[in-house]
Structures are given as structure tokens and as C-alpha cells.
Amino acid sequence: MSQQWYNQFLRELAQVQAYKKRMFDLLKVQEGQLVLDVGCGDGADTLRLARLVGGSGSAVGIDTSMDAIVEAFRRSEGIGLPVEFWVMDAHRLILIKDAYFHRCFCDRVLQHLQDPLQALTAMFRVLKPGGIAVCHEPDWGLLSIQGASRELTVRIIDYLTRNMIRNGTIGTQLSTLLFQAGFEGLQVHKQEGEFVDVEEALKILRADAVLERMWAAGAISQYEQAGWLEQLRESDQKRDFRMVMSSFIARARKPVV
């Protein structure tokens, strides 16, 4: 499963589209503004931001992945939007001067970073006084899966949270980190996405990769893996399967003075 395929798969989910809409509503981008998309990936959100700022504004997407930036450039080619893409580390944003952007957008990026607070502090620096940041992060520790052995499911969720995601519980820490970075006027909105199709849920979790890592680490047997998947698929056939993912959208403002 390539990252590009996975990103497109997520974009097509109604639950993802719903929280994205809420993020954009909270960001309140205006025509003529300068907007930064931190961890832009293939640039889909950056292009959407560029449409909102219009020809008198600009949207900039940054990512550490050269492959992602190349794909973002490809997607933006020839469509005439005010958009730029840069390879850059979110921890420092070293090529961006202080108080430059009106808005910062950051979706599901902090969970992967070495130092989320440093990245938020960098966003604070590059925002203009009164500028708005909107961030969205999951809390994998709050993941709920019904349809298989509870004991084994808890073990798998715990392994995913602690070993597969660098900052697996970042969602519930988001407001504290934004406050520590200097932001004020914090608003936090909890999102819950419910999934009732087991194959869709397994793709979201990248369950194959999680189970493979667990087996390699001696944290699960092949018998347990097979049994867990079989139980989930049986519950799906009975329409008893349910997965709920919890995440948090935080909106914060840089003080005017």
C-alpha cells in the first residue's frame, strides 16, 4: 500500500471529508491571505486553500518528503492557482520569516514528528499577530474496535499506539501543546468517526503492517493474528462489527500583542 494510494483512500471516506470541512470552517480563510499547509503531502489541501485565497493571496505547502512535493507540483501544474510547494522541516520552518502568514493548517502531522511542540512553536513564529492555526490529530489510544476478542484487541491497539505511531496520543495533548507554544483563544472539538465495514477499517489501520510488526517483535502469534481477523470478518457478516476513531480539532490564535 503506497502512501499516495493511502492518502487518496482516506480522502474518499465520508468521515474524513466531514472533519476536513470542519477544519476549513474553523480556519476561516479569506481572499488575499497567505496560508501555510504544514505537512502538505501530495498538496490536495493546499490546492483547496489556494482556491479560497484567490489570485491576491497565496497558499504554501511544506513537507519533508521530496516525493510528496514532486506529486504536489504535478497535481498543481497548469491549473493557475496561487500555490507553492517547498521541501522543509516542520520543526524549524527556517526559510520563512517571522509573522508572515495569516493562517496555518496542519492535519495528522504532529503525530509523526520528533518534537510536536517545536513544530507548533515554529508555526507560532511564522504567523502574523492575530493569525489562526487549525490542527487536527487522532488519539490512537481511544480507538474502539468491537467484533473480536477484547483482550487481543486491546493488545493490538496498545501496540499500534505505542510502537507504530511516534506520538500515538497526541490528540488529547493538542490543546496543552498549543498553549505551551504561546497560542491563546483555544477551541477544541472532538471528532468521532464510526466505521462498520471491516475491510475498510483494516485498511485505515494498516492492519497488515501492524500485525506483521507485532509478529516480528514476538508480541503476537500467527495463530492469534488469523483468529483475530477471522473473528472480525465473522462479526462483519453478522453486522456486529464497529470501529470508532477519536480525534481532535484545535483552533488557536496568536496574540495581537
N, C-alpha and C positions, 0 to 999 in steps of 0.2 A: 504494500500500500504506500504509494508515493505521497509526499507532503502536499503536492499540488492536488492530487485526487482527493485527499482527505479534506483539504480546505473547501473544495467545491462541494463535496458531500455534506459538510456541515452547513454551508451557506444555503443549501436547498431545504434544510429542516425548518419546519414552521416554528419550532421553539426558538431556534437561533434567530430567525427573522424577527420574531417578537421582541427579543431582548435588544437586538440591534436597533430596532425602531425606537425603543425607549432611550437608548444611549443617544441617538441623534436628537430626539426631542429634548433631552436634558442639556445637550451641548449648545443648542440654540445658535447655530452658525448663521451669521448674517452676511449679506452680499458685501464684498470688498474686504473681508477679513483674511488674515493669514492664519492657517491652521496646520498643526503638526500631527501626523499619524505615527505614533511610536510603535515600532514593531509591525510594519505595514504588510509584511508577507508579500503576496502577489499583487497588492495595490488595489484590491476591489473596494475597500472602504475609502481609501484615499481618493479614488475617482469619484465616488459618491460625494465626498466633501468638496471636491473641486467643482462639481456641478452646483453646489449650494453657494459657494463664494463668488461665482461668476467671473467674468473677464477682468474685473477690477481687483480681485483677490488672488490668493494662491494657496494651494494645498501641497504640503511636502510630506512624503513618506520616507521613513528611515528604517533600515533593517540591517542586521549583521550578515545576513546571507546574500552573497553575490548572486546565487541562482534565483532567489526570490526577487531581487531588484531587477535582474535581467527580464524575468517574466513580467514584472510590473511595467517596465518600459515597453515590452511587447504589447501588453494589453492597452496601453495609453497611446500607442503610435497612431497618428493620423486622425484622432478624434477631437483635436482642437481645444482641449481643456487646460486651464492654468495649473499644471501639476508638475512636480519634480520628484525624483527618487534618488536617495543617497544611501550609500553603504556607510553605516555609522553605528557606533556602540551606544545603546540607550543609557548606559551608566554615566556617560560624560557629556554627550552632545557637543563635542569640543569645537565643531565648526560653526556653531550657532551662537550669535551674540546674545547678550542679556536682553530681556524684555522685548523680544522680537515678535512673538506670536500672540494672537488673541485667544486661541483655543488649542488645547491638547487633547488628543483622543488616544486611548490605549486599551486594547481589547485582548484579554487572555495572553498577556505577555509577561507580566510580573511573576507569574507562577514559575517561569523558566529561568529567571535571572539570578545571578550570583548574589546581588545585593539590591533588592527592590527599593529600599529606602534611598539609596544613592541615585537610582533612576528617577524616583519621584522628586528628589531634590534638584536634579538636573532639569526636569520639566518645570518646576517652580521657577528656576533661574531664567529660563527662556521665555516664560510667559510675561506679558505686559501686566502692570498693576491692574487689578480688576479682571484679569483673564481667567478663563474657566478651564478646568481639567475634568474629563469624564473617563473613569476607568471601570473595567468590568473584569472580575476574576471569579473562578469557581472555588468552592471548598470541597475537595475530594473526600475529606473525612466525613462529610454529611451525606455522601452518596447512599441511597437506599435501593436495594435490589430484592425483590420478592419473587420466589419461584424455585428456590433451591435451598439446600442445607444452610441454615443460618450461620452455624459455626464456620463452615468453609467460606461462605460469602464474606463474612466479617474478616477472615484472614486475607482474602484476596483484595478486598477494599483497603485494608490496612497496608498491605504490601504496595499496592498502587500508590497510595497517598505518601508513604514514607520513602519508597525506592524508585518509583518511575517518574515522579514529579518533584522537581527541586524544592518548590515551596507549595506543598500539597494543600495546606490550609490557609493560603493567602487571602481567600475571600473574606473570612471573618476578621482578618487583621488589617484590612484595607483602610478603614477609617482612621485607625491609630497611626498607621504609616503616613497617611496624608497630613494628619495633624503634626506629626513629628517633622515632616518636610517643610512646614510653615504655612500650610493652607488653612483657610477658615471657611465658615459657612457650609460645613459638610452636610450633605444629604446622602443617605444610604438606602438603597432599595433592594430588598431580597427578591430574587427570581427563583421560581421552581419550574423546571421543565420535566414533564411526565412523558415517558415512553412506554408503549405497550407492545411493540414489535421487537422480539428478542434479537433477530439478526441485525436490525438497525442499532439496537443498544450495544451489541457486541462490537460493532464497527466503531461506534462512538468511543467505547472504552479501549479500543485496540486490544481486545481481549487476547488474541493470539500472541501478541508480543508480551503482554503481561504474564500470561501463563508459561510461556517459554522461558522468560527470565526467572520466574519463580522455580520452575523445574531445575534450571541450571544452578540455582542457588541452593537447591535442596529444600525449598520451602513448600513444595507440593509434589505429590507423586503423579505419574501419568494416569494411574487408576482414578485418583481424586479429580484430576482435570476432566477426564472423559465423563465421569459421573456427574460433575457439576454442570457441564454443558448439556448432558442428556436431560438432567432434571429441569433446566431452564427451558429447553425446547419442548419438553412434555407439558410444562406449565403454559407455554405459549399456545400449544394446541388446545388446551382447556380454557384459554383466555384468562388465565390466572397470573400471567407474568406482568410485572410492573417495575419500572425503574424511575426514580425521581432524582434529578440532579439539582443541587442548590448552588446558586451563585449570587454575587452581589455587585450592583452598580453603584459607584460612588461619584458624586458631583462635588467639586470643591472649587474655591475661588482664591486667587492670590490677592492679599490685602492691597488696597489702593495706596496706603501709606505705611 
